[in-house]
Amino acid sequence: MLPALEVLLLIPLIAVNPRRMTRQNRFSRVLSLVLVALIGISNLVSLGLLVEAMVTSKAQEGGPLLLAALQVWATSIIVFGLAFWELDRGGPVVRTQADRSELPLADFRFSQDENDDAVEEVADSSSRTSDWVPTLMDYLYVSVTNSTAFSPTDTMPLSTRAKALMAIESIAALITSLLVIAHAVGVLDQ
């Protein structure tokens, strides 16, 4: 039922704003944030159901449990990457359309924001020199590294909301890795 609801939310989002990266309105912005939140919450509920199945011994086979854990973990990476992308500096449209001086405060500090005084080949790709702005791939990378290292790596969270989201993602990844996967492997050995 939840995937159907998510698709129902996605259809008007695309219909209202098919050129998402060049323009946005308040409705489409709120709808996209609601969609990301809904997917994130449903994924955390799925993680809870996995843990519950493990604790109550409903999951007797390790293979399906391992596959479910992988699906929850991969969905988590995608949804948190999307959340970071949607929230940082006003969202993707604002980041690409507004002057750097007009952007809201950053939620994340990327290395490109600090590289303007580095060696020439590094400084040439800095945000100050090349007008670099983070893309969805940059935020997915932040999400992957946070989910695998359980902490930020080269991109630091600056705002309280970025820190909270990264903490939730790290805890979910830790639970998935330690509890669910360990149980699944234990069941596989039997």
Stockholm file with secondary structure:
# STOCKHOLM 1.0

chainA/1-190         MLPALEVLLLIPLIAVNPRRMTRQNRFSRVLSLVLVALIGISNLVSLGLLVEAMVTSKAQEGGPLLLAALQVWATSIIVFGLAFWELDRGGPVVRTQADRSELPLADFRFSQDENDDAVEEVADSSSRTSDWVPTLMDYLYVSVTNSTAFSPTDTMPLSTRAKALMAIESIAALITSLLVIAHAVGVLDQ
#=GR chainA/1-190 SS CHHHHHHHHHHHHHHHCSSTTTCCCHHHHHHHHHHHHHHHHHHHHHHHHHHHHHHTTCCCCHHHHHHHHHHHHHHHHHHHHHHHHHHGGGCHHHHHHSCGGGSCCCSEECGGGTGGGSCHHHHTTSHHHHCCCCCHHHHHHHHHHHHHHSSCSSSEECSHHHHHHHHHHHHHHHHIIIIIIHHHHHHHHC
#=GC SS_cons         CHHHHHHHHHHHHHHHCSSTTTCCCHHHHHHHHHHHHHHHHHHHHHHHHHHHHHHTTCCCCHHHHHHHHHHHHHHHHHHHHHHHHHHGGGCHHHHHHSCGGGSCCCSEECGGGTGGGSCHHHHTTSHHHHCCCCCHHHHHHHHHHHHHHSSCSSSEECSHHHHHHHHHHHHHHHHIIIIIIHHHHHHHHC
//
